[in-house]
C-alpha cells in the first residue's frame, strides 16, 4: 500500500513472489517509477503518485 502524509491509502500495488526468498524495491531517480525485484521477476510500475 502506498500511503500519503495523512496515512490515507493512495494506491495498492500488487505483485507476486512465489519464492518468498527475498524482495527488493526502489524508486527511479526521477521518482516516476517503482521497481520491485523478486527472484526471477522484475515489476516496474509507472504512476502519478501525488501526495
N, C-alpha and C positions, 0 to 999 in steps of 0.2 A: 504494500500500500504506500502511496505517496501522499504525505500529509502537508498541509500548508502551515503557516506560523501559528494559526489558531487550533492546530491539531485536527482540522477537518479533512476528511478524505477527499483528495483531488483526483486521484486516479488509482485504479487497481491494475497491477501488472501481473499477468500470469505466465509462468514458464514451467517446464517440467525438467526433472532431474532424476533419471532412473537409477543412477549410480549411488547417489547420496554420499559421495566421496568428498567432494569439495565444491565450492562456489566462489565466484569472483565477480564483482560488479564495480563499475566506474562510469563516470560521465565523460563525454568528449571534451576537448579543451574549450570549445565554444558553448558547451552546456546544452546543445541541441539533441544529443543522442545519449541514451542509456545503454550500456553494453553489459550483458550478463553472460559470463562464461561458466559452463559446467563441462564435465568430461564429454567429449565427442560432439558438443553443440555450442554454438555462439548465438545469442539472441541480441538483436540490435533494434532498439525502439527509438523512433523519432517522434517528437511531440512538442507541443507548445504548452509547457507546464508553467503557467503563470500563477504566481503565488500572491 
